Amino acid sequence: MVVMRLPDGTTSEYELQQTKSGLRLVRSCASYDLLTVVRDAGWRIEIVKTHLAEQYLALAFGSQGVPA
């Protein structure tokens, strides 16, 4: 689980899922590509709540760090 800060200042919690094409943010009503929302929509990772999410992010971004 991760908490994302949206450009309007609100926050939302999402499950982080690993897919063949990358990482997705998933809620019951929507699913977003993590890299796209961070790069193009201005979302930021506010809090990484689970060890599994930390592992996914470390594998995806390695020593470059998590995009903010």
N, C-alpha and C positions, 0 to 999 in steps of 0.2 A: 504494500500500500504506500502511496505517495500523496502528499498534499501539494496541489498546484496553485500558484497565485496567478490569476488572470489579469490582463491589462487594466481592467476597471477596479482592481484592488480586492475583489472577492477571492475566496479560496474554495476549492473543491477537492474532495478525496477520491482517488481512483485506484483501482487495482492495476498493477503493472504486469503485463503479460508479454512473454517472449514469443515471437513468431519467426517464421522463415525470413521475413523481410525486415525485421527489427523489433522494437519495443512498442507496445500499444498501451494506452491509458483506457481502461474499461470501467464503465458504470452500467447499471441496468438498462439505461435508455440510450447510451451512446458509446462509441469507441473511436479513439483518435490515435494517429501516429505520433509518438512522442517527439521525434526529431522535427516533424513538420510544425507542431504547435509551438515548440520552443523557438525554432528558427524563423518561422514566417508569421506566427500569430502573437508573439511576445509573451507567451506563458513562461513562468519560472517554476522550477522545482523548489518548493518551500521547505518541506520536511519529508525525509525518507523514513517511513514508519516500521518497515520490516526488514529482517536480515535478507530474505529472498530478493526483495527489491534492491537492496544494496549490492547484492551479487550480480543481478541483471545489469545494473548500471555500470558496475566495474567491468564486466565483460564487454559491454557495448562501447564504453568510452575509455577504458584502460587508463593509462597515465595522463591522458588529456584532461581528465576530470569530467564531472557532470556539467552539462551546459546550464548556465544560469540565465 
